[in-house]
């Protein structure tokens, strides 16, 4: 059974204070690791797909990396608009972690 | 280009009732998946429809059923509602089952009293 664990559960950052979110996974045959951003009361918004260890993807202040056991989402110089819950998921059907809620204070 | 749309936005039902939720996929997508998200949790997979058939199912009872129409839109039906069915129900669409990234709709907030 696929298992996804995200840490920390919550992260409070000062504007400009870079940090990283962790997603550890156990899956038989990785067919993709996905990062989503979710704002309160809304559906998840797709950010990245990673398929193989060593792969990296970037979008604005976000950078996702992948190893054989975990993925990291790095937030560089965050702004208040980066405040959201960040979810990672692995393929078969998407098995999601519980998410990391990021709050960025101005 | 319209994204994934869901209706209704909010719904209030009482225990024992039945509910139908609707989803229209993103243009060009042929696969629809449904998820249940309880407060503070990640989405939990219910089932996936492709070519009008249920292709995969998560650990949900038979009270949860679905349908996909020839235009790729989909319905989620829940019978004999329980208080624990209160959640945000999310629909996601993709091109081809099990291959590509899924794009989510805004969700339907179901409250069971």
Interface residues (C-beta under 8 A of the other chain):
Chain A: X4 X31 X32 X34 X36 X41 X42 X43 X44 X45 X46 X49 X87 X89 X91 X92 X93 X94 X95 X96 X97 X98 X99
Chain B: X4 X33 X35 X40 X41 X42 X43 X44 X45 X48 X56 X58 X88 X90 X92 X98 X101 X102 X103 X104 X105 X106 X107 X109
